[in-house]
Amino acid sequence: MEKIETLQQIASRAASPEEVLGEAADLLPGQVVFTTSLGAEDQVITDMIARHGIGIRVVTLDTGRLFAETYELIHRTESRCKIRIEVFFPDTGDVEQLVAAQWINGFYDSIDNRKRCCHVRKVLPLKRALAGAALWVTGIRKEQSENRSDFPAVEWDEQHQLLKLHPLLEWSEQQVWDYIRKHAVPYNPLHDKGFPSIGCAPCTRAL
């Protein structure tokens, strides 16, 4: 694919993630979406997009079960970065059917229940968030998992039928936090309490 080869060239020659993001946005104007879960890496990318006026939509998913600290962080990030984060919610009818079938905390009862909850609250809203996009930007880093050692910076996502770009793939955790401190980027205070990643409140634990 011509676009994936061009993006691979951009990722390999660009001096910084900011340059990668900027050139990707220029290559696919109006077709690039960054999905943020408001974690540390995602906050770095949001700041880069806002700081350099890069034409990339920033979206997040509100599952209805997020931490209070996460909602506050959305507000602080929008105020600090002068950027609007688009929020996608699960369909009301889908959630009502889910709760009627497995009660309010039914995801604790079985793996199947947990998968169904994620499907309603995350998978379906994500599909809407990515509709019309040609490139999906994520905050994935190699360091986060052993199976990402050979992960490409640019890949084709078969499930969503679009390209994916991971601008912080080669960054270390130290680089992430150095950037946050240098630029005073807002971050979730739950990180200071031992939460490496922060998703839905019932399913997220501190280490």
ABEGO torsion letter per residue (X at the ends): XAAAAAAAAAAAABABAAAAAAAAAAABBGABBBBBAGBAAAAAAAAAAAAAGBBBBBBBBBAGABBAAAAAAAAAAAAAAGBBBBBBBBBAAAAAAAAAAAEAAAAAABAAAAAAAAAAAAAAAAAAAABGBABBBBABBAAABAAAAABBABBBBAAAGBBBBBAAAABBAAAAAAAAAAAGBBBBAAAAAGBABBBBAAABBBX
